[in-house]
Amino acid sequence: MRVTKAFANSREREKVKREYLPFYHQSRDALSMMQGVKKYHYINLAKAENRFTGLYSGERQTANEQQLGALIILQQIESAVFNEIDNPTEAIREVGRRINALSDLIATNKTNNNLRTR
């Protein structure tokens, strides 16, 4: 029974991982299209994602479903910002502001139990 559950969990995890990659590339491609983008912009972006998801550098391969889901959301936010702002430094700052706003929203909902259920 444990083996069957382990394989089922693994298949579910693979579904999330497959969804993770396209948004990663979409985000990074949008950043790379900006004029003046430097290596540190990518590093700062990855650090912000890792901070939000609770991952350390090099841990993404072992991320759980919630962390991968959070990365999917963050990378969609990033893509939107990168399409709105054409300065890489300002864009990364805006991504940070939006990540902080999302974090505050989640924290507020957790403490107030305001999450809706159907």
C-alpha positions in Angstrom: 0.0 0.0 0.0 2.8 2.4 0.9 4.5 1.8 -2.5 1.3 2.5 -4.4 0.8 5.7 -2.4 4.4 6.7 -3.0 4.0 6.2 -6.8 0.7 8.2 -6.8 2.4 11.0 -4.9 5.3 11.0 -7.3 2.9 11.2 -10.4 1.1 14.2 -8.8 4.4 15.9 -8.1 5.5 15.4 -11.7 2.4 17.1 -12.9 3.3 20.2 -10.9 6.9 20.1 -12.0 5.9 20.1 -15.6 3.8 23.2 -15.0 6.7 24.9 -13.2 9.1 24.9 -16.1 7.2 26.9 -18.8 6.5 29.7 -16.4 10.2 29.8 -15.3 11.3 30.2 -18.9 8.5 32.8 -19.6 9.7 34.9 -16.7 13.4 34.6 -17.5 12.9 35.2 -21.2 10.9 38.4 -20.4 13.7 39.6 -18.1 16.4 38.8 -20.7 14.6 41.0 -23.3 15.2 44.1 -21.2 18.0 46.4 -22.1 20.8 46.6 -19.5 19.9 43.3 -17.7 22.9 41.9 -15.7 23.6 38.6 -14.0 22.8 40.1 -10.6 19.2 40.8 -11.7 18.7 37.0 -12.2 20.4 36.3 -8.9 18.2 38.8 -7.0 15.1 37.4 -8.6 16.0 33.9 -7.6 16.8 35.0 -4.1 13.3 36.7 -3.8 11.6 33.6 -5.1 13.6 31.4 -2.7 12.9 33.6 0.3 9.1 33.5 -0.4 9.0 29.8 -0.9 11.4 28.9 2.0 14.0 27.3 -0.3 17.7 27.7 -0.2 19.9 27.9 -3.3 20.0 24.5 -5.1 16.9 23.1 -3.3 14.3 23.5 -6.1 14.7 19.9 -7.2 13.4 18.8 -3.8 10.7 21.5 -3.5 7.3 20.2 -2.4 4.0 20.8 -4.2 3.2 24.0 -2.2 6.6 25.4 -2.9 6.4 24.6 -6.6 2.9 26.1 -6.7 4.2 29.3 -5.1 7.0 29.4 -7.7 4.4 29.1 -10.5 2.4 32.1 -9.0 5.6 34.2 -8.5 6.8 33.6 -12.1 3.5 34.7 -13.5 3.7 37.8 -11.4 7.2 38.4 -12.7 6.2 38.0 -16.3 3.5 40.5 -15.8 5.9 43.0 -14.2 8.5 42.5 -16.9 6.0 43.2 -19.6 5.0 46.5 -17.8 8.4 47.9 -16.8 11.4 48.0 -19.1 14.1 48.8 -16.6 15.5 45.6 -15.0 16.4 47.2 -11.7 13.0 48.8 -11.3 11.3 45.7 -12.5 13.0 43.5 -9.9 12.1 46.1 -7.2 8.5 45.9 -8.3 8.5 42.1 -8.2 9.8 42.4 -4.7 7.0 44.8 -3.7 4.4 42.5 -5.2 5.9 39.4 -3.5 5.8 41.2 -0.2 2.1 42.3 -0.8 1.2 38.7 -1.6 3.0 37.5 1.5 1.2 40.0 3.6 -2.1 39.0 2.1 -1.5 35.3 2.8 -0.4 36.1 6.4 -3.5 38.2 7.0 -5.8 35.5 5.7 -4.1 32.9 7.8 -4.5 34.9 11.0 -8.1 35.9 10.2 -9.2 32.6 8.7 -10.8 34.6 5.9 -10.1 32.0 3.2 -13.2 31.2 1.3 -14.4 27.6 0.9 -17.0 26.4 -1.5 
